[in-house]
Amino acid sequence: MRKQHWVLFAGSMVALWGLFLLLDACFPFRPQVAYAPLVLDRDGTVLHARLSADDKWRMYTELSEITPTLRQALLFKEDRFFYYHMGVNPLAMVRALASNWRSGRRTSGASTITMQVARLLDPQPRTYGNKLREMFRALQLEWHYSKDEILQLYLNLVPYGSNLEGVKSAALLYFGRSPNHLSLAQIATLTVVPNRPSSLRLDQPNDELLAVRNQWLRAFREANVFPVQAVADALAEPLNLRRRPTPRGVPHLARRLTQTHKRVPVVRTTIDRRVQAQVETLTETHIRHWKQRNVHNAAVMVVDNRTREVVAYLGSPDFEDGTHAGQVDGVRAVRSPGSTLKPLVYALAFDEGKVTPKRMLPDVPTDYDGYAPENFDRQFHGQVTAELALSHSLNLPAVQLLQEVSVPLLVQRLKQAGFATIARQQHYLGLSTVLGGCGTTLEELTALYAALADQGRYRPLRTLATAGDDTTTAAVVSPAASFVVTEILTQLERPDLPQREHHALRVPRIAWKTGTSYGRRDAWSIGYNERYTVGVWVGNFSGEGVRELTGADAATPLLFKLFNMLEPNGTERWFRAPAALGFRLVCAETGLVPGPACEHQVVDYFLPLVSEARVCDHWQEVRVSPDETLSYCPVCSPPAGYKRKRYRRLPAPVLAFQRAQGTAPEVVPPHNPACTRVWQADAPQIVSPVDGKEYVVERTEPAELMLQCQAEGDVKEVYWYVNDQFFKAASPTEPVFWQPDAGATDGRLKVSCSDDRGRNTDVWVRLSSW
């Protein structure tokens, strides 16, 4: 009989278990709690908090924040057998039923922590039927979640009045600290409030709350839950309740990350709270001065080059400034980059063997098929070294180098470096890209310069501390090219070094480049040393330009202050030249391998087997008549009665510019007219009209077409032909104007230019009328 009872009991248990599993499958309980998103710094401190989707301050308490003290206090008060029951405590329920029957009213609910969680997740009126429902939900929670997870849910959901829920919300907003840093007195306070959140209020002085807190502290002492001295210290601790402001740090980054990670209650960032605070203070102080000049916005990004972690992120100085669009994120706003892409072009040209730092580049007016760039100061310098052209941010040499390395190659490398807008614009970009004729963001530019600081290797920037190291890398330029560009950008003899008295501050040891967009709408300054890369943008989100707004004056002073803040004692570490980089002597006047006549030589960086190895022919020795009025070639040179003289050879564009400036060097005299040899090399270069281009003119009154060339230094006169008909003789630097006949303006047109040595060049253009 006894055996039958056990069989019946076991069968009943199996049936009940089967019924529970069936009901669990039919009425699943998988709570989805909407938490108030939290954004933390790299050390776990809350930087920013936002309301949950249901407008509650319900902050997520992590398991690591549930200290033993908090756990012991909570379990002693609410559910001492929490770790021993399956969600329902039968003994407590029997005791509660007896107490309620004796008193004739409800005096105890016998709710376990698990049952309270079930009620908080699925609130229902207090009836016996709903109590059974609550018990079933508690069993479901115990079946699907661990005890620690249930305890965590309870601490995240307990009410503290109004729209405040969860221990972390109460701890942060009323004690200014996370749960794992609460004192015993503060823990006792937060464990007693949820039972009476309307009367034991945290937001106002409450003697009753103090009394209840102390009552439970004494109960802890009597039950030996905590040491006597710890309880005594807690009893002596004042209540000191004060509603603190909700954390609103890094608002632009917080909005960005919470929108991207919508279901993540806690977002851990790489932000260094100390650095972020100093960046904000320095930027606010800096922009306060510029507001007097109608410049209201700025953005800053600080990156650790070793890890690519973003340690400071400032989208604008004042997020709440609605008048000047303070909520716009200046780190991600697409703006014209000005000259900030020039270092990449020079690095590419170095890798392609087209330039070395001492190589001379022309800085003269040039027309690139209708595109005629100018320097920032609208001055031209004739010839300059590549390092001076970059350090002085000259436009013409940069455009020429981009033409040589090609726009597609620049675009390809920018795409590898994560330039999203460039990728979208790639089919419309031209030579003006290097001068800011494209769209980029501060984030993209800072990542590019961080690549220059890391031997040309691009890695995506990291804002999430939990993301781990990104293995995505791209070799944008070689280590040698990045080192050479860094050395150039470190020079202090440059026009964009702030010189004004109120900018008299210690110049940090950094490589940096400024940029100013067309119309002076954007001022950039981006710099780096071995440890950090800092990007600064100053301007107006409205796009309004300001005459005084330049990268040197508006952005670089802030850049210097930021680096002096990051490393106040400077840095002893600096970049080392890679093994692939070599040294060689070059002619100081051309930057080429010295020839026999190159007397002044300097040391230059170069890439063996890559950099151009052409021998300098800057000086040419010519046979001339004794009075230096005629020159002789080897064919017509007399056996005697001549002398040898050296003349400087300049590129035709540079010579034409110097002639126009009246600074041209002495040129080779005219060739012996009795010589019958015709020279075809070094023929005049026709710069206008442009070969293959179509010119649209008015049919009845066609405009004049300018004819202009660049010729060698020994040319005294050139001869222009139109459709093989002689038109006019002129000096090499003289522009000539030809007007087509009215009514005959459609069709192809041949323009020819011959010099006084018989050398000729032809171009073909098309005329069309309207």
C-alpha positions in Angstrom: 0.0 0.0 0.0 2.8 2.3 0.9 4.4 1.6 -2.5 1.2 2.4 -4.2 1.2 5.8 -2.5 4.7 6.5 -3.7 3.7 5.5 -7.2 0.6 7.7 -7.1 2.7 10.6 -5.7 5.3 10.2 -8.4 2.7 10.0 -11.1 1.0 13.1 -9.7 4.3 15.0 -9.8 5.0 13.9 -13.3 1.5 15.0 -14.4 1.9 18.4 -12.7 5.3 18.8 -14.3 3.9 17.9 -17.7 1.0 20.3 -17.1 3.4 23.1 -16.2 5.5 22.5 -19.4 2.3 22.5 -21.5 1.1 25.8 -19.9 4.6 27.3 -20.2 4.6 26.5 -23.9 1.0 27.8 -24.4 1.5 31.0 -22.2 5.2 31.8 -22.5 6.7 34.5 -20.3 9.8 36.1 -21.9 9.9 39.6 -20.5 11.4 42.4 -22.7 12.3 45.2 -20.4 12.8 48.7 -21.9 15.8 50.2 -20.1 17.0 53.8 -20.1 20.1 53.7 -22.4 23.4 54.4 -20.5 26.6 55.4 -22.1 29.8 54.7 -20.0 33.3 55.9 -20.3 36.3 53.5 -20.5 36.3 53.1 -16.7 32.6 52.3 -16.4 31.4 55.7 -15.2 28.1 56.9 -16.6 28.6 59.7 -19.1 25.1 59.9 -20.5 21.6 58.6 -19.6 18.4 58.9 -21.6 14.8 58.0 -20.7 13.6 54.5 -21.7 11.1 54.0 -24.5 8.3 54.1 -21.9 9.7 57.3 -20.4 11.1 55.7 -17.3 14.4 56.2 -15.5 15.0 52.5 -15.5 18.8 52.0 -15.6 20.3 48.6 -16.1 22.1 47.2 -13.1 24.8 44.8 -14.1 25.6 41.6 -12.2 29.1 43.0 -11.3 27.4 45.9 -9.6 25.4 43.7 -7.1 27.8 43.6 -4.2 27.7 41.0 -1.4 26.5 43.8 0.9 23.6 44.8 -1.3 22.7 41.1 -1.9 22.8 40.3 1.9 20.7 43.3 2.9 18.1 42.7 0.2 17.7 39.0 0.9 17.5 39.4 4.6 14.7 41.9 4.2 12.8 40.5 1.3 13.4 36.8 0.8 15.8 34.9 3.1 15.2 31.6 1.4 15.6 33.0 -2.1 18.3 30.5 -3.1 16.4 27.5 -1.7 12.9 27.7 -3.3 11.6 27.4 -6.8 10.0 30.8 -7.0 7.2 30.0 -4.4 7.9 29.5 -0.7 5.1 27.1 0.6 5.9 27.7 4.3 5.7 31.4 3.9 2.4 31.1 2.1 0.9 28.9 4.8 2.1 31.4 7.4 0.6 34.3 5.5 -2.7 32.6 5.0 -3.0 31.9 8.7 -2.1 35.5 9.6 -4.6 36.9 7.2 -7.3 34.4 8.4 -6.7 35.4 12.1 -6.8 39.2 11.4 -9.6 39.0 8.9 -7.7 41.1 6.4 -4.7 40.9 4.2 -1.6 41.5 6.4 1.0 39.5 4.4 1.4 38.4 0.8 4.2 35.9 1.3 5.7 37.1 -2.0 9.2 35.9 -2.8 11.6 38.0 -4.8 10.7 36.0 -7.8 7.0 36.6 -7.3 7.6 40.3 -7.0 9.5 40.3 -10.2 6.6 38.5 -11.9 4.2 41.2 -10.5 6.5 44.0 -11.6 6.8 42.6 -15.1 3.0 41.8 -15.4 1.1 44.0 -12.9 -2.4 42.9 -12.1 -5.0 43.8 -9.4 -4.3 42.2 -6.0 -6.7 39.2 -5.9 -6.3 35.5 -5.0 -6.8 34.6 -8.6 -4.0 36.9 -9.8 -1.9 35.5 -6.9 -2.1 32.1 -8.5 -1.2 33.7 -11.9 1.8 35.4 -10.1 2.9 32.1 -8.7 2.8 30.4 -12.1 4.8 33.3 -13.6 7.3 32.9 -10.8 7.7 29.3 -11.6 8.3 30.1 -15.2 11.0 32.7 -14.3 12.7 30.1 -12.2 12.6 27.6 -15.0 14.1 30.0 -17.6 16.4 32.2 -15.6 19.1 31.7 -13.0 18.8 33.0 -9.5 21.3 35.8 -10.1 19.4 36.9 -13.2 16.1 37.0 -11.3 17.8 39.0 -8.5 19.2 41.3 -11.2 15.7 41.8 -12.7 14.3 42.6 -9.3 16.9 45.3 -8.7 16.3 46.7 -12.2 12.5 47.0 -11.6 11.9 48.0 -8.0 9.9 51.3 -7.8 11.3 54.4 -6.2 8.4 56.8 -6.9 7.4 58.8 -10.0 9.1 57.4 -13.1 12.2 56.2 -11.2 12.8 52.5 -11.2 15.7 50.3 -10.3 18.5 50.5 -7.8 21.0 51.9 -10.2 18.7 54.8 -11.2 18.1 55.7 -7.5 21.8 55.3 -6.6 23.0 57.4 -9.5 20.4 60.2 -9.3 20.2 60.5 -5.5 23.7 59.4 -4.3 25.7 60.2 -7.4 27.3 56.8 -7.6 26.8 53.3 -9.0 25.4 50.5 -6.8 28.8 48.9 -6.3 30.0 52.0 -4.6 27.1 52.5 -2.1 27.7 52.5 1.6 25.8 50.2 4.0 23.6 53.1 5.1 22.8 54.0 1.5 22.0 50.3 0.7 19.7 50.1 3.6 17.9 53.3 2.4 17.4 51.9 -1.1 16.1 48.5 0.2 13.3 50.0 2.3 11.9 52.6 -0.1 10.3 50.2 -2.7 7.8 48.9 0.0 6.4 52.4 0.4 7.7 54.6 -2.5 4.9 57.2 -2.1 5.5 57.9 1.6 9.3 57.1 1.9 10.2 59.5 -0.8 13.8 60.2 -1.9 13.1 63.6 -3.4 12.3 65.5 -0.2 13.4 65.6 3.5 11.9 62.6 5.2 12.4 61.9 8.9 10.3 58.7 8.6 12.7 57.4 5.9 15.6 57.9 8.3 13.8 56.2 11.1 12.8 53.2 8.9 16.4 53.0 7.6 17.8 52.9 11.1 15.2 50.3 12.2 16.5 47.9 9.5 20.1 48.7 10.3 19.5 47.6 13.9 17.7 44.5 12.6 20.8 43.7 10.6 22.9 44.1 13.7 20.7 41.9 15.8 20.7 39.2 13.2 24.5 39.4 12.7 24.1 40.1 9.1 26.8 42.7 9.2 29.6 43.5 11.7 28.6 45.6 14.6 31.0 48.4 13.8 29.8 48.6 10.2 26.2 49.0 11.4 27.3 51.6 13.9 29.0 53.6 11.2 25.9 53.3 9.0 23.6 54.5 11.8 25.8 57.6 12.3 25.8 58.4 8.6 23.4 61.3 7.7 20.8 60.7 5.0 22.0 63.4 2.6 19.5 62.9 -0.1 19.7 65.2 -3.1 18.4 64.8 -6.7 21.4 65.2 -8.9 21.2 66.2 -12.6 21.0 63.4 -15.1 24.4 62.7 -16.7 24.5 64.4 -20.1 28.1 64.0 -21.2 29.2 63.4 -24.8 25.7 64.0 -26.1 26.5 63.7 -29.8 28.3 60.4 -29.4 25.7 59.2 -27.0 22.9 59.9 -29.4 24.9 58.2 -32.2 25.6 55.1 -30.3 22.2 54.6 -28.7 20.6 55.0 -32.1 23.0 52.4 -33.5 22.6 50.0 -30.6 18.9 50.4 -29.8 18.5 47.2 -27.8 21.7 47.5 -25.8 21.0 48.9 -22.2 24.6 49.8 -21.5 27.1 51.1 -24.1 30.7 51.1 -23.0 32.8 53.6 -24.9 36.5 54.3 -25.2 36.1 57.9 -23.9 38.5 59.1 -21.3 36.4 61.2 -18.9 39.3 63.4 -17.8 40.4 64.1 -21.3 36.9 64.7 -22.5 36.2 67.3 -19.7 39.4 69.2 -20.6 38.6 69.1 -24.3 35.2 70.6 -23.6 36.6 73.3 -21.4 39.4 74.3 -23.8 37.0 74.3 -26.8 34.3 76.4 -25.0 36.9 78.9 -24.0 38.4 79.1 -27.5 35.0 79.4 -29.3 33.9 82.1 -26.8 36.5 84.4 -28.3 35.5 83.6 -31.9 31.8 84.2 -31.2 32.7 87.9 -31.3 33.6 87.4 -34.9 30.4 85.5 -35.8 32.0 82.0 -35.5 29.9 79.8 -33.3 30.7 76.1 -33.8 33.6 73.8 -33.4 34.3 70.1 -33.2 37.2 68.1 -31.8 38.2 64.4 -31.9 41.2 62.9 -30.0 42.4 59.4 -31.0 44.9 57.1 -29.4 47.1 56.0 -32.3 48.1 52.7 -30.7 44.6 51.3 -30.4 42.6 53.8 -32.6 40.4 54.4 -29.6 38.5 57.7 -29.6 39.4 59.2 -26.2 37.5 62.5 -26.7 34.6 63.3 -28.9 33.1 66.8 -29.1 30.4 67.4 -31.7 29.8 71.0 -30.7 30.7 73.2 -27.7 27.0 73.5 -26.6 24.5 70.8 -27.4 21.7 73.0 -26.1 22.5 76.0 -28.3 19.4 75.8 -30.6 20.2 79.2 -32.1 23.4 77.9 -33.7 22.4 74.3 -34.4 24.3 72.9 -31.4 22.8 69.5 -31.8 24.5 69.0 -35.2 27.4 66.6 -34.8 30.4 68.4 -36.2 32.5 65.2 -36.0 30.3 63.6 -38.7 29.1 66.7 -40.6 30.3 66.7 -44.3 32.4 69.7 -45.0 35.0 70.9 -47.6 38.4 69.7 -46.3 40.4 72.7 -47.7 44.0 71.7 -48.0 44.0 68.8 -45.5 44.3 66.2 -48.2 47.5 67.6 -49.6 49.8 65.4 -47.4 48.2 62.3 -48.8 48.9 63.5 -52.4 52.5 64.2 -51.6 52.9 60.8 -49.9 51.4 59.1 -53.0 53.7 61.1 -55.3 56.7 60.0 -53.2 55.6 56.3 -53.4 55.2 56.7 -57.1 58.7 58.0 -57.5 57.6 61.3 -58.9 58.9 63.6 -56.1 61.3 63.8 -53.3 61.4 66.5 -50.6 64.1 68.6 -52.3 62.7 68.2 -55.8 61.8 71.5 -57.4 58.2 72.0 -58.5 56.7 74.8 -60.6 54.5 77.3 -58.8 53.3 79.3 -61.8 49.9 80.1 -63.3 48.7 77.0 -65.0 45.5 76.1 -66.9 44.3 72.5 -66.6 41.8 72.3 -69.4 39.8 75.3 -68.1 40.7 74.8 -64.4 43.1 77.5 -63.3 43.9 77.2 -59.5 45.5 79.9 -57.5 47.4 80.0 -54.2 45.7 81.1 -51.0 47.5 84.4 -51.1 47.1 84.7 -54.9 50.9 84.9 -55.2 53.2 82.7 -57.3 56.8 81.7 -56.5 58.2 80.3 -59.7 59.9 77.2 -58.4 59.8 75.7 -54.9 60.9 72.5 -53.3 58.3 69.9 -52.6 58.8 70.2 -48.9 58.3 73.9 -49.0 55.3 73.6 -51.2 53.7 71.2 -48.7 54.7 73.1 -45.5 53.5 76.4 -47.1 50.4 74.7 -48.5 50.9 76.0 -52.0 48.1 75.0 -54.4 49.7 74.8 -57.8 52.4 72.2 -56.9 49.7 70.1 -55.2 47.5 70.2 -58.2 50.4 69.3 -60.5 51.3 66.3 -58.3 47.7 65.1 -58.3 47.6 65.2 -62.1 50.8 63.1 -62.1 49.6 60.5 -59.6 46.0 60.6 -61.0 42.7 61.4 -59.3 41.6 57.7 -59.4 44.6 56.7 -57.4 43.8 59.3 -54.7 40.2 58.3 -54.6 41.1 54.7 -54.3 43.3 55.4 -51.3 40.7 57.6 -49.7 38.1 54.9 -50.1 40.5 52.4 -48.4 40.7 54.9 -45.6 36.9 54.9 -45.1 36.0 58.2 -46.8 32.3 57.5 -47.5 31.3 60.8 -49.2 34.4 60.5 -51.4 33.2 57.0 -52.4 29.8 58.5 -53.4 31.3 61.4 -55.3 34.1 59.6 -57.0 32.7 59.9 -60.5 32.5 63.7 -60.2 35.9 64.4 -58.6 38.8 66.1 -60.4 42.0 68.0 -59.7 40.2 70.4 -57.4 39.8 67.5 -54.9 43.2 68.2 -53.4 42.1 71.8 -52.7 38.9 70.9 -51.0 36.6 70.3 -53.9 35.0 67.3 -52.2 33.2 66.4 -49.0 34.7 64.8 -45.9 34.2 64.7 -42.2 36.4 65.4 -39.2 36.2 61.7 -38.3 37.5 60.6 -41.7 40.3 63.1 -41.7 41.4 62.3 -38.2 41.5 58.6 -39.1 43.6 59.4 -42.1 46.1 61.4 -40.1 46.2 58.6 -37.5 47.2 56.3 -40.4 50.1 58.7 -41.3 51.1 58.4 -37.6 51.1 54.6 -37.9 53.4 54.1 -40.9 50.6 54.7 -43.4 48.4 51.9 -42.1 44.7 52.7 -41.8 42.5 51.1 -39.2 38.9 52.1 -38.4 38.5 54.3 -35.3 36.9 52.7 -32.2 34.3 54.3 -30.0 33.1 51.0 -28.3 35.3 49.6 -25.5 33.8 46.1 -25.9 34.3 45.9 -29.7 37.8 44.4 -29.5 40.6 45.1 -31.9 39.5 45.6 -35.4 41.7 43.5 -37.7 40.8 45.6 -40.8 43.9 47.4 -42.1 44.8 49.1 -45.3 48.2 50.3 -46.4 47.2 53.8 -47.6 50.8 54.8 -48.2 54.2 53.3 -47.4 56.0 53.7 -44.1 58.7 55.7 -45.9 56.2 58.1 -47.5 54.4 58.7 -44.2 57.7 59.4 -42.4 58.8 61.9 -45.1 55.5 63.7 -44.9 55.6 63.7 -41.1 59.0 65.3 -41.2 57.8 68.0 -43.5 54.7 68.7 -41.4 56.8 69.0 -38.3 58.7 72.1 -39.6 58.0 75.4 -37.9 59.1 77.7 -40.7 55.7 78.0 -42.2 53.0 80.6 -42.7 50.3 78.7 -40.8 52.1 78.9 -37.5 50.0 81.3 -35.3 51.9 84.4 -34.6 49.5 86.7 -32.8 50.2 87.7 -29.3 47.2 86.0 -27.8 48.4 82.8 -29.4 51.8 83.0 -27.8 51.9 79.5 -26.3 54.3 76.7 -26.3 54.4 74.9 -29.6 54.1 71.1 -29.0 56.2 68.7 -31.0 53.7 67.5 -33.5 53.2 67.1 -37.3 50.2 69.2 -38.3 48.4 70.5 -41.4 45.8 73.3 -41.6 43.0 73.8 -44.1 40.6 76.5 -45.1 37.7 75.9 -47.4 36.6 78.1 -50.2 34.7 81.1 -48.9 36.3 80.7 -45.5 33.5 78.5 -44.2 35.7 75.8 -42.6 38.9 76.1 -40.6 40.8 72.8 -40.0 43.9 71.8 -38.1 44.8 68.2 -37.7 48.0 67.1 -36.0 49.6 64.0 -34.5 52.6 62.7 -32.6 53.5 59.1 -31.9 50.8 58.7 -29.3 47.8 60.9 -30.3 46.0 62.3 -33.3 43.8 65.3 -32.8 41.4 66.8 -35.3 39.9 70.3 -34.9 37.3 72.0 -37.0 36.0 75.5 -36.4 33.2 77.3 -38.4 29.5 77.7 -38.6 27.1 74.8 -39.1 25.0 77.2 -41.2 27.8 77.4 -43.7 28.3 81.1 -43.3 31.8 82.2 -44.1 33.8 84.7 -42.1 36.7 86.7 -43.5 39.0 86.0 -40.5 38.3 82.3 -40.5 41.4 80.3 -41.4 42.9 77.1 -40.2 46.0 78.8 -38.9 44.2 81.4 -36.8 40.9 79.7 -35.8 41.9 76.0 -35.4 45.6 75.6 -34.8 45.8 77.6 -31.5 43.2 75.2 -30.1 45.1 72.2 -31.5 48.3 73.3 -29.7 46.4 73.8 -26.4 44.9 70.3 -26.7 48.3 68.7 -27.3 49.9 70.6 -24.4 47.0 69.3 -22.3 47.4 65.7 -23.4 51.2 65.7 -22.9 52.0 68.7 -20.7 55.7 67.8 -20.4 56.1 67.1 -24.1 57.1 63.8 -25.7 60.5 62.2 -25.9 59.2 59.6 -28.4 59.3 60.4 -32.1 59.0 58.6 -35.4 62.0 56.6 -36.7 63.0 56.5 -40.4 62.1 53.1 -41.9 64.8 50.9 -43.3 63.5 51.3 -46.9 64.2 55.0 -46.8 67.5 56.1 -48.3 69.6 59.3 -48.5 71.3 60.8 -51.5 73.0 64.0 -52.7 70.9 66.0 -55.1 71.3 69.3 -57.0 70.0 72.1 -54.8 68.6 73.9 -57.8 66.5 71.1 -59.2 66.4 68.2 -56.6 67.7 65.8 -59.3 70.7 63.6 -59.2 73.7 66.0 -59.6 75.3 66.4 -63.0 78.8 67.6 -63.7 77.8 71.3 -63.5 75.9 71.0 -60.2 78.2 72.7 -57.7 75.7 73.2 -54.8 74.4 69.9 -53.5 72.2 68.9 -50.6 71.1 65.7 -48.9 67.6 64.4 -49.7 65.4 61.4 -48.8 64.6 59.0 -51.6 63.3 55.5 -52.3 65.9 53.3 -53.9 64.8 51.8 -57.3 61.6 53.9 -57.0 62.5 57.6 -56.9 63.3 59.3 -60.3 67.1 58.9 -61.0 67.3 61.5 -63.9 70.5 63.4 -63.9 70.2 67.1 -63.6 70.8 69.2 -66.8 69.9 72.5 -65.2 73.0 74.1 -66.7 73.8 73.7 -70.4 77.0 74.7 -72.0 76.5 76.5 -75.3 79.0 77.7 -78.0 78.4 81.3 -78.7 79.9 84.0 -80.8 82.5 86.3 -79.1 79.9 89.1 -78.8 77.3 86.5 -77.4 74.8 87.4 -80.1 74.6 84.0 -81.8 74.7 80.5 -80.6 76.1 77.5 -82.5 75.0 73.9 -82.7 77.5 71.1 -83.4 76.6 71.3 -87.1 77.3 75.0 -87.6 79.9 75.6 -85.0 83.0 77.3 -86.6 86.4 75.7 -86.1 87.5 78.8 -84.1 86.3 82.2 -83.0 83.7 81.1 -80.5 83.6 80.7 -76.8 81.7 78.4 -74.4 79.2 79.8 -71.9 76.8 78.2 -69.4 73.1 79.0 -69.4 70.4 78.0 -67.0 67.7 75.7 -68.4 64.3 76.2 -66.9 61.0 74.4 -67.6 59.0 76.4 -70.2 56.2 77.3 -67.8 58.6 78.6 -65.2 60.6 80.5 -67.8 57.4 82.1 -69.2 56.4 83.1 -65.7 59.8 84.7 -65.0 59.7 86.5 -68.3 56.4 88.0 -67.4 57.8 89.0 -64.0 60.9 90.5 -65.5 63.1 88.1 -63.6 64.1 85.6 -66.3 67.7 84.6 -66.3 70.0 85.2 -69.3 68.9 83.0 -72.2 70.8 81.4 -75.0 71.3 83.8 -77.9 69.5 83.1 -81.2 70.8 80.2 -83.2 73.0 80.8 -86.1 70.7 81.8 -89.0 73.0 80.3 -91.5 72.5 76.8 -90.0 70.3 74.5 -92.1 69.5 72.0 -89.3 65.9 72.0 -88.0 65.4 71.2 -84.3 62.2 69.4 -83.4 62.8 68.9 -79.7 61.5 71.4 -77.2 58.9 72.9 -79.5 56.7 75.6 -78.1 53.9 74.4 -75.9 50.4 75.8 -76.8 48.6 76.5 -73.6 45.6 78.3 -75.2 43.5 77.1 -76.9 43.4 73.6 -75.2 43.9 70.7 -77.6 40.7 68.8 -78.2 38.4 71.3 -76.5 35.2 72.7 -77.9 34.7 76.5 -77.8 31.2 77.9 -78.1 30.9 81.4 -79.6 28.1 83.7 -80.7 27.4 83.4 -84.4 26.8 87.0 -85.2 29.6 88.5 -83.0 32.1 85.7 -82.3 34.4 86.3 -79.4 38.2 86.4 -79.8 40.1 83.2 -79.2 43.3 83.8 -77.1 46.5 82.2 -78.5 49.3 81.7 -76.0 52.4 79.5 -75.7 55.3 78.6 -73.5 58.7 78.4 -75.3 62.3 77.7 -74.5 64.6 80.5 -73.2 66.5 80.9 -76.5 63.3 81.7 -78.4 62.9 85.4 -79.3 59.8 85.2 -81.6 57.0 82.7 -82.4 54.7 82.6 -85.4 51.0 81.7 -85.2 49.1 79.9 -87.9 45.3 79.2 -88.1 44.3 76.4 -90.5 47.8 76.6 -91.9 47.5 80.2 -92.8 50.0 82.6 -91.2 48.3 84.9 -88.7 50.8 86.8 -86.6 54.3 87.0 -85.2 54.8 87.8 -81.5 57.1 87.4 -78.6 56.8 84.0 -76.7 55.1 85.6 -73.7 52.7 87.8 -75.7 49.0 86.6 -75.8 47.6 86.9 -79.3 43.9 87.2 -80.1 42.2 85.7 -83.2 38.6 86.3 -84.1 36.7 83.9 -86.4 34.7 85.2 -89.3 31.0 85.9 -88.5 28.8 83.1 -89.8 31.6 80.6 -90.2 32.2 79.5 -86.7 31.3 75.8 -86.9 33.8 73.0 -87.4 37.4 71.9 -86.6 40.1 74.5 -86.3 43.9 73.9 -86.5 46.1 76.2 -84.5 49.9 76.0 -85.0 52.8 77.7 -83.3 56.4 77.8 -84.6 59.4 79.4 -83.0 62.4 81.1 -84.6 64.3 77.8 -84.6 61.8 76.1 -86.8 60.2 74.0 -84.0 56.4 73.6 -84.4 53.4 72.4 -82.4 49.8 71.9 -83.6 46.5 71.6 -81.7 43.0 70.9 -82.9 39.9 72.5 -81.4 36.2 72.6 -82.4 34.2 75.8 -82.8 30.4 75.8 -82.4 28.0 78.7 -82.4 24.8 79.6 -80.8 
